[in-house]
């Protein structure tokens, strides 16, 4: 029997029809006869098979732009960011920044806004921050430096430990061995001859008897201290009225998980209730489930004590943060220390927030290209603004002319 075949199974009904219609001469009385030639009709055309489109190449995280691309650039009081820029210049080691920082210092401590704008346009080139999927918008949240109550001695009133970095916490900098993994660090501990993940939040709490010599202070309220851990630093008011700062020292290596999201997923709160105040209210109403909620976030932050000197807390760059002019970024996309023009909106509002800021910090939840955490400053008012901020935004890195920032193609 003669027949036709096609690759696609969608042709199978037509193929069966062809097979049934084809005529082959069967032998008669055991004597084969010469068969009539059979012409197999051609198979009907199969519908084209849709091929999976090739994955779009990831975008370069930084793409050359023009000053006219920056919405609100001409209206911003850029001089308000000058102190943050000079602070970053004091620790910037990249060769590209040496001449630019020298020129910035020559401009003085308090130049006029017009002078700052002219300096920026003369010295720097804007580079648009782009996400891996080629989009140019991302999430902008807020953070602040809280004030909590604490004591140097444990009591019924002060019973939540604030830990320094444990001696058994290992930090492995992968970038030292593999340059392509710069800014990637692993946290762990040694168990036998293996390096294993460090203890989670619940495990650290269960091992409190092993960490007695690492207690810096005792906090009065575990939920207030939890939110201080989320912010990364804060001030502690002691019973005598004095204050100290506890600054981020390290973290246990576990990824941050939102307890607000946990409460929403459990049906305990609606999305619009899962802000800081809503979570605190739920905790006060459900004290028997407090540990369960807090342990939904396995991440745990360790601290070091500093003097509360009137300046902002130090960010990851090692310089004090400036309220309203410092942001936390993902350093794999935005170089730490670089000036950035941020175009977003005020918390819970459509009013534009478009200003020159400096990338001086990082954060466990700050991942991706167009992603920033806006530093609002110290205290309850700053906390109210930070707690409401969840805006869409765009970002431009400002980099010395004649140099290509990390993540951008030379000559782009």
Buried (B, 14 or more C-beta within 10 A) or exposed (E): EEBBEBEEEEBEEBBEEBEEEBEEEEEEEEEEEEEEEEEEEEBBEBEEEEEEEEEEEEBBBBBBBEBEBBEBBEEBEBBBBBBBBBBBBEEBEBEBBEBBBEBBEEBEEEBEEEBBBBBBBEBBBBBBBBBBEEEBBBBBBBBBBBBBBBBBEBEEEBEBBBBBBBEEBEEEEBEEEEEEBEEEBBBBBEEEEEBEBBBBBBBBBEEEEEBEEBBBBBBBBBBBBBBBBBBBBBBBBBBEEEEBBBBBBBBBBBEBBBBBBBBBEEEBBEEEBBBBEBBBEBBEEEEEBBEEBBBBBBBBBBBBBBEBEEBBBBBBBEBBBBBBBBBBBBBBBBBBBBBBBBBBBEBEEEEEBBBBBBBBBBBBBBBBBBBBBBBBBBBEEBBBBBBBBEBEBBBBBBBBEEBBBBBBEEEE
